[in-house]
């Protein structure tokens, strides 16, 4: 979902200050990054969270972190305050 959000930001009024192609290339080739696909487990986790988060993108990101037992690096106050997933602020 974060990849889609980057792509949408690049299309909209808030043009990114970096080249999207360069970021996607780095994500694809740098072993420090791992793209996690959307799975049925993640979709199920998203559904199980109820209405704790309204933004569908945030819900997918949080559900992915929960399924994979990951900590999120975020400044999003809604995610932080939800206490649904461990975060690094």
C-alpha positions as a Markdown table, in Angstrom:
| # | Residue | x | y | z |
|---|---|---|---|---|
| 1 | Unk | 0.0 | 0.0 | 0.0 |
| 2 | Unk | 2.8 | 2.4 | 0.7 |
| 3 | Unk | 4.1 | 2.0 | -2.8 |
| 4 | Unk | 0.6 | 2.9 | -4.2 |
| 5 | Unk | 0.6 | 6.0 | -1.9 |
| 6 | Unk | 3.9 | 7.1 | -3.3 |
| 7 | Unk | 2.7 | 6.7 | -6.8 |
| 8 | Unk | -0.5 | 8.7 | -6.0 |
| 9 | Unk | 1.5 | 11.4 | -4.3 |
| 10 | Unk | 3.7 | 11.7 | -7.4 |
| 11 | Unk | 0.6 | 12.1 | -9.6 |
| 12 | Unk | -1.1 | 14.7 | -7.5 |
| 13 | Unk | -0.5 | 18.3 | -6.5 |
| 14 | Unk | 2.1 | 17.4 | -4.0 |
| 15 | Unk | 4.9 | 16.4 | -6.4 |
| 16 | Unk | 7.6 | 14.4 | -4.6 |
| 17 | Unk | 11.0 | 16.0 | -4.1 |
| 18 | Unk | 12.7 | 12.8 | -5.5 |
| 19 | Unk | 12.4 | 10.7 | -8.6 |
| 20 | Unk | 9.9 | 7.9 | -8.1 |
| 21 | Unk | 11.8 | 5.7 | -10.5 |
| 22 | Unk | 14.9 | 6.0 | -8.3 |
| 23 | Unk | 13.0 | 5.1 | -5.1 |
| 24 | Unk | 11.3 | 2.1 | -6.7 |
| 25 | Unk | 14.6 | 0.9 | -8.2 |
| 26 | Unk | 16.2 | 1.2 | -4.7 |
| 27 | Unk | 13.4 | -0.8 | -3.2 |
| 28 | Unk | 13.7 | -3.5 | -5.8 |
| 29 | Unk | 17.4 | -3.9 | -5.7 |
| 30 | Unk | 18.6 | -3.1 | -2.2 |
| 31 | Unk | 18.5 | -6.2 | 0.1 |
| 32 | Unk | 17.8 | -4.0 | 3.1 |
| 33 | Unk | 14.2 | -3.6 | 1.8 |
| 34 | Unk | 11.6 | -6.2 | 1.4 |
| 35 | Unk | 8.3 | -5.7 | -0.4 |
| 36 | Unk | 5.6 | -7.7 | 1.4 |
| 37 | Unk | 2.7 | -8.8 | -0.8 |
| 38 | Unk | -0.9 | -8.4 | 0.2 |
| 39 | Unk | -2.2 | -11.8 | 1.3 |
| 40 | Unk | -5.5 | -13.3 | 2.6 |
| 41 | Unk | -4.0 | -13.3 | 6.1 |
| 42 | Unk | -3.4 | -9.6 | 5.9 |
| 43 | Unk | -6.9 | -9.0 | 4.5 |
| 44 | Unk | -8.4 | -11.1 | 7.3 |
| 45 | Unk | -6.4 | -9.1 | 9.9 |
| 46 | Unk | -7.6 | -5.9 | 8.3 |
| 47 | Unk | -11.2 | -7.0 | 8.6 |
| 48 | Unk | -10.7 | -8.2 | 12.2 |
| 49 | Unk | -9.4 | -4.7 | 13.3 |
| 50 | Unk | -12.9 | -3.2 | 12.9 |
| 51 | Unk | -13.1 | 0.5 | 12.7 |
| 52 | Unk | -10.1 | 1.3 | 14.8 |
| 53 | Unk | -8.6 | 3.1 | 11.8 |
| 54 | Unk | -10.7 | 4.7 | 9.0 |
| 55 | Unk | -8.1 | 5.1 | 6.3 |
| 56 | Unk | -8.0 | 1.8 | 4.2 |
| 57 | Unk | -4.3 | 2.4 | 3.5 |
| 58 | Unk | -3.5 | 2.7 | 7.1 |
| 59 | Unk | -5.5 | -0.4 | 7.9 |
| 60 | Unk | -3.5 | -2.4 | 5.3 |
| 61 | Unk | -0.2 | -1.1 | 6.6 |
| 62 | Unk | -1.1 | -1.9 | 10.2 |
| 63 | Unk | -2.5 | -5.3 | 9.4 |
| 64 | Unk | 0.6 | -6.2 | 7.4 |
| 65 | Unk | 2.8 | -5.2 | 10.4 |
| 66 | Unk | 0.7 | -7.2 | 12.7 |
| 67 | Unk | 0.7 | -10.4 | 10.6 |
| 68 | Unk | 4.4 | -10.2 | 10.1 |
| 69 | Unk | 5.1 | -9.1 | 13.7 |
| 70 | Unk | 6.8 | -5.9 | 12.6 |
| 71 | Unk | 7.2 | -2.5 | 14.2 |
| 72 | Unk | 6.2 | 0.5 | 12.1 |
| 73 | Unk | 8.2 | 3.6 | 11.7 |
| 74 | Unk | 5.6 | 6.3 | 11.5 |
| 75 | Unk | 4.6 | 9.8 | 12.5 |
| 76 | Unk | 0.9 | 9.1 | 11.9 |
| 77 | Unk | -0.8 | 10.0 | 15.1 |
| 78 | Unk | -3.9 | 8.0 | 14.3 |
| 79 | Unk | -1.8 | 4.8 | 14.0 |
| 80 | Unk | 0.3 | 5.6 | 17.1 |
| 81 | Unk | -2.7 | 6.3 | 19.2 |
| 82 | Unk | -4.6 | 3.2 | 18.0 |
| 83 | Unk | -2.2 | 1.0 | 19.9 |
| 84 | Unk | -2.8 | -1.7 | 17.3 |
| 85 | Unk | 0.8 | -2.2 | 16.4 |
| 86 | Unk | 4.2 | -1.4 | 18.0 |
| 87 | Unk | 5.6 | 1.8 | 16.5 |
| 88 | Unk | 8.9 | 3.7 | 16.3 |
| 89 | Unk | 8.1 | 7.4 | 16.4 |
